[in-house]
Amino acid sequence: MNKMPDSMTQAKPATGTGGRSLRALRARLAGVNLAVSAILLAWILLVIVPIVVLFVFSFFSTVQFRTVYEPTLDTWIGLFSSGRWEVTLRTLRIALTVTLFELAIAWPFALWLAKGCRSQTTRAVCLAMLTIPFFLDMSSRAIVWRAILGQSGLVNTILTGTGLTDAPVEWLLYSEVAVHFGMIVSLFPPMVMPIYLAITLIDDTLIEASNDLGASPGQTLMRVILPLSLPGVMAGVVFCLGPALAAWVEPGMLGGGFVNLISNSIESAYSALRYPVVAALSAFVIGLLLVLLGIMYLVARRFGDLSGSFRMQRS
């Protein structure tokens, strides 16, 4: 009987070892999948279910400061017939203006920070400065600007002291300009950080290949970097647009009660114990955000394949 070659006899232990390694890898992946499923379940229970309950609660009504748990459309009808359209349009206009301005300044800054900044120290300092605002709550950050933008604040003191103005500039505070400014300062880090991370993940060889193929810097920017950074752009818009639609600190402290947004209506309804109205207004803001994100998704598809961008980022 012929003997088996040595190579075949030596292959069996390797195959056995490989099988054990494969089974161990599958066991680890099963543990990871179980953990991911648990996190998704917790996320659904803690986030999605309360939103559904909020939406259902908006179909109740309030009678003499008591919630009537009977389905009705009176709350939504009153929401659209109470003259809140002006407040809604103002909220939408301010939120979109702030988001577009943030995107216009955050994307170039993120591009420079990820690909243009050669000093590791400078990059570390910039990233540290972007995290500093998170050390303070929004109220503390907003009240500082009241002392700077007020009629007797730092800016007006400099303007009147240098003779640029004869009297303090009143519109620096308690105006839409102040609300815009406060939101832009507060929401810049949430906009720039996802874009920076997305651009950081772009392989430099793709940019070099584009240059080697004769593309100009502008073509490389629009056809390589911009499409691949879209996941970060979308995340940044979500992190900026959502808080801008629901902002209440900046309108209250920098608007001084003269710039009413949807958040002010929610606060007024909550103070009056009209909880179904609070639920309806909150659900309306969420729906408005979903519509805007859907429009943004359709617009972003014109600049590139989003699914391909996500695959490139994942690889």
C-alpha positions, 0 to 999 in steps of 0.5 A, spaced: 500 500 500 502 506 497 504 511 503 501 518 503 506 524 501 509 527 507 506 534 505 499 531 505 500 528 512 503 535 514 497 538 512 492 535 517 494 538 523 494 545 519 487 544 517 485 542 524 488 548 527 485 552 522 478 549 523 479 551 531 481 558 529 475 559 524 470 556 530 474 561 535 473 566 530 465 565 529 464 564 536 467 571 537 463 574 532 457 571 535 458 574 541 459 581 537 453 580 534 449 579 540 452 585 543 450 589 537 443 586 537 442 588 545 445 595 543 440 596 538 434 593 542 436 598 548 436 604 543 429 602 540 426 601 547 430 608 550 429 612 543 424 610 538 419 607 543 418 614 547 418 618 540 412 613 538 409 615 545 410 622 544 406 622 537 401 618 540 400 623 546 399 628 541 392 626 539 390 627 546 387 634 548 387 638 555 381 640 558 381 645 564 389 643 565 387 635 565 389 631 559 383 627 556 385 620 554 381 620 548 383 620 540 382 627 537 385 631 532 383 638 536 390 639 538 393 638 531 387 643 528 389 648 534 396 647 532 395 649 525 390 654 526 393 658 532 398 663 528 404 659 529 406 658 522 410 665 522 413 662 528 415 655 524 417 659 518 422 663 522 424 657 526 426 654 519 429 660 516 434 661 522 435 653 522 437 653 515 441 659 515 445 657 521 446 650 518 448 652 511 453 657 514 456 652 519 457 648 513 460 653 509 465 654 514 466 647 517 468 643 510 474 648 508 476 648 515 475 640 516 479 639 509 485 643 512 485 640 519 485 633 516 489 634 509 492 641 509 495 641 516 502 638 517 503 639 524 501 634 529 501 639 535 497 644 531 492 639 529 492 637 536 491 644 539 485 645 534 481 639 536 482 640 543 479 647 542 473 644 538 472 640 545 472 646 550 465 648 548 463 641 551 465 643 558 460 648 559 452 648 558 449 652 553 446 657 558 453 658 561 456 659 554 450 664 552 450 668 558 458 670 556 456 673 550 450 677 553 456 681 557 460 681 550 454 684 545 450 688 550 450 696 550 455 696 555 459 690 553 466 689 550 464 690 543 460 696 544 465 699 548 471 698 543 466 701 538 464 707 542 471 708 544 475 708 538 470 713 535 467 708 530 460 709 532 457 715 536 452 710 540 452 703 542 449 698 537 443 696 539 442 690 534 448 686 537 444 683 542 436 681 543 435 680 535 436 675 530 443 677 529 445 675 536 441 668 536 444 667 529 451 668 532 450 664 538 447 658 534 453 658 530 458 659 535 455 653 539 454 648 533 460 649 530 464 643 533 458 638 532 458 640 524 466 640 523 468 634 527 464 628 523 466 632 517 473 632 519 473 624 521 470 623 514 476 626 510 481 623 515 479 616 512 480 618 505 486 614 503 491 619 500 493 614 494 486 616 491 488 624 491 495 622 488 491 618 483 487 623 481 493 628 480 497 623 476 491 622 472 491 629 470 485 632 474 486 639 477 485 641 484 478 643 483 476 637 480 480 632 485 476 636 490 469 636 487 470 629 484 474 625 489 474 629 496 467 632 496 463 625 494 467 621 499 466 626 505 458 626 504 457 621 510 461 626 514 457 632 511 450 628 512 452 627 520 454 634 521 448 637 518 444 632 522 448 634 529 447 642 527 440 642 524 436 638 529 439 642 535 438 649 531 430 647 530 429 645 537 434 651 540 431 655 546 437 657 550 440 662 544 433 665 543 431 666 550 438 669 552 440 672 546 434 674 543 431 677 549 424 674 548 424 678 541 425 672 537 420 667 538 421 660 535 418 653 536 422 652 542 418 658 546 411 655 544 413 648 547 416 652 553 409 656 554 405 650 553 409 646 558 408 651 563 400 651 562 400 644 563 398 643 556 402 636 555 398 634 548 400 641 545 407 640 547 407 633 544 404 635 538 409 641 537 415 636 538 412 631 533 412 637 528 419 639 529 421 631 528 417 631 522 420 637 519 427 635 521 425 628 517 423 632 511 429 636 511 434 630 511 430 627 506 431 633 501 438 633 503 439 626 501 436 627 494 440 633 493 447 629 496 445 624 491 447 629 485 454 629 488 455 622 488 453 615 490 452 615 497 452 608 498 459 608 495 461 613 499 459 609 505 463 603 502 469 607 501 469 609 508 468 603 511 474 599 507 
